[in-house]
Amino acid sequence: MHIDSGRIVRVGDVDDVASGANVIDAGDLIVMPGLVDSHVHVNEPGRTDWEGFETATRAAAAGGVTTLLDMPLNSIPATTTVSALREKCRAAEGKTWIDVGFIGGVVPGNAGALGDLARAGVLAFKCFLVPSGVPEFAHVTEPDLREAAPILAALGLPLMVHAELPEVVEAATLDATAGDPTRYATYLASRPAAAEHEAVALIIEIAEVTAMRAHIVHVSSARTAAMVRGARDRGVRLTAETCPHYLWFTAADVPDGATEYKCAPPIRAGDDREGLWQALADGELSMIVSDHSPCPPILKRRDVGDFFVAWGGIASLQLGASIIWTAMRDRGSSLGHLVEWMSTAPARLVGLDRRKGRIAAGFDADLVFFDPDAEFTVQAEMLLHRHAVTPYLGARLRGVVNRTYVRGVLAYDRLDGPAVSPPGELLLPPHS
Ligand SMILES: [Zn+2]
């Protein structure tokens, strides 16, 4: 790869080296495009004690992620106005080891701000159909969605949707709360797959009549993938993602009281896990992103082990490539699939597909040196997230990131750790 000013100029033969060029030899390691993670909760400003741009992007670089998209919620303010976006940019500027783009929020009453947010540089929008878990990011109702959808369709940006319907969750929670709140089965029963299916049906209907681009985040149920296929076959502009935790764990793996496994929608049965893998292979699900959503350990309430009071969110930003590569061993997929699902497809979703997600002339030199055969055991000391709470502690994983380059600059080296100065940039239009 010939790299100049952070871009790949051309890909040539191995002995095609200009005199005076600075040569970096990856040896026997795989060189692959840096991962693009379009679903990360960085939480800064406002909840920087949960995570932050420095810690999140260093962890990302260590995991081979070279671009992340920051979700509009869990920071304070939430990114639902242009001034909030500017505040977040000020918090992030000069503190990112990888490139960072932003997602705007769709909340009740901010339809008038969506165009300005798009012009200020958000690459996508996000909404919740159920309570989000934080008071400053309200969930939308069907009328809110019907107001926002034609605006989003005209802007051409995708709406990422947390698809669970509150009526279904509320009714199931009422039934479930008679059970033991420290048992995972009780929590699982409170958020049935039907809540996801009904929400996805609503989104499909709205996307179909408005031509809005919709994207279902963190699909947990195999049946949802079939619904996505049906809609796409009819021409609905719909994509969907799933996350490492739905592809790695099953409900049976979650010990009682182990709130580090709590997320919403919940990790489901083994049939769903295998169905999600099949949906990736079949293209119904097009990408795997982390939904990294950490919190301080105290908020996981491991002391009481109550799934209903614990914060919902799983930390995995640094581990995604290794988790997925390890799980793929038994399923006959190649590294090419991993690159498609974790780099190329997310870049396409957020409109970065002419810069990110491929090794080709004209693309940013975002590169990972990956050892596909090396193994390691996940230990708290190696995690660069602000908090080491994660259900993957102790997991034996295959696939080690040796080096990560962001636009040709070394961001992380396995032996030396993160680079001294952060090479990342904010992915904003030049004028903002
Ligand atoms: Zn999320």
Residues whose N, C-alpha, C, O or C-beta is under 5 A from the ligand:
A	BS01	ZN	D291
